[in-house]
Amino acid sequence: MLTQNSQIDRFDYRFDYRFDYVDSADKKTNMRITVLKEADPAESRVALVPESVKKLVSMKATVVIERGAGLSASIDDAEY
């Protein structure tokens, strides 16, 4: 989400996390988390690192990583 604070004329960038439940009989344990590639070319952060993805998957979450999401943070797609 991008918001502009008019009092000090600056932009506030926040990660865009999208949480939704995967169709399943057990909706409490199947959550899909999507990690998007940063749109700003000057930004080098990524919403989730591979270690965090492994933890989420071990908790039965489905994690979808956009191709190239970690490249600006020097994380190759194969590491996910």
N, C-alpha and C positions, 0 to 999 in steps of 0.2 A: 504494500500500500504506500502511496506517495501522498504526503500532505504538505501544505505550505503554511508556515506560521507567518502571518502578515505583520506581526509586531517586530520581528527581528529579520524578516525577509530571508529565510533559509528553508531548505528542504529537509524533511525527516524521512529517512528510508527505513523500512522494516521488512523483515523476511516475510514471504508469502507462504505460509504453511497451509496446506489443504488437507483437512481430516474428514474422511467420510467412511461409513461402514460398508464393507463388502457384503453382497447378498449372501446370507448364510442363516442357518437356523440358530446359530450361537452368535448373535450380534455383539456380545460383550467382549469377545476375544479376537474378532477379525476386523481390524481397522486398516484402512489403506492410507498411507502417508505419501504424498507426492513432493519431491524436491525438484524445484525448477532452477534452471540456469539463471544466473544473475544477468539482468538486462543492461546494467551500466558497465561499459568496458573498463572503467577505472576501478571497479569493485573487485576485490580478490577473495571475498568470503564465500563460503558454501554453507548451506543450512544444516547439513548433516555430514559427518565424516564417516568413513567405512566402519570404524569401531562402534559408533552409535547405531548404524544400520544393523550390524550383527546383533546388538542387544535387542533392538526392536523386533527383528525377525524371530529371535529366540522367545519373545513374548507373544508370538503368533500374529504379529502385524505384517501386512503386506506393504513393502516399501518400493515405490517407483521412483527411479532417478532419471531425470532428463539427460540424454546423451550430452556429454561435455560439461555437466554441471560443476564438476570439481576441477576442471582444467586451470582456471585462474588461481586456484589455491594449490596448484601442483599435485593434484590427485587425479590419476588416470582412471578412466572408466573401468578398466580391468580390476582395480583395487576394490571396487564395490561388489 
